[in-house]
Amino acid sequence: QRILRLTDIAQEPLEFLSPTSGYEEMPLVSLEEAVEKLIDILPTVQSHAYVAKQR
């Protein structure tokens, strides 16, 4: 899988993709608060956030 990612450049889109916008207008919040709305679709997101903060 890892090597495949390094060799699949031919599948990359050739057209320009616009960057994500609007995020800079949102307030900064803690990681814990940011992941709250994801719990329904990613039940383990809180524990992943906890581990990320410990590292």
C-alpha positions in Angstrom: 0.0 0.0 0.0 2.7 2.5 0.9 4.8 1.8 -2.2 1.6 2.0 -4.3 1.0 5.5 -3.0 4.5 6.5 -4.1 4.1 5.1 -7.6 0.5 6.2 -8.4 1.4 9.7 -9.6 -0.1 8.9 -13.0 -3.5 8.9 -11.4 -3.1 12.4 -10.0 -5.5 14.9 -11.6 -3.9 17.1 -14.2 -6.4 20.0 -13.8 -5.9 22.6 -11.1 -7.9 21.9 -7.9 -9.0 25.0 -6.0 -7.8 25.1 -2.4 -10.0 24.8 0.6 -11.4 28.2 1.6 -13.4 29.6 4.4 -11.7 27.8 7.2 -9.6 30.9 8.1 -12.9 32.6 9.1 -13.7 29.9 11.7 -12.7 30.4 15.4 -9.9 28.3 16.7 -11.1 25.6 19.2 -9.4 22.8 21.1 -8.9 19.5 19.5 -11.5 17.9 21.9 -14.1 20.5 20.8 -13.2 20.1 17.2 -13.8 16.4 17.1 -17.1 16.4 19.1 -19.3 16.6 15.9 -17.4 13.7 14.4 -18.3 11.2 17.2 -21.4 9.9 15.4 -19.5 8.9 12.3 -16.2 8.1 13.9 -16.9 6.6 17.3 -13.2 6.3 18.3 -12.2 9.9 17.3 -12.1 11.1 20.9 -9.5 8.4 21.9 -7.5 9.2 18.8 -7.5 12.8 19.7 -6.4 12.0 23.2 -3.5 9.9 21.9 -2.5 12.6 19.5 -2.3 15.1 22.3 -0.1 12.8 24.4 2.5 12.5 21.6 
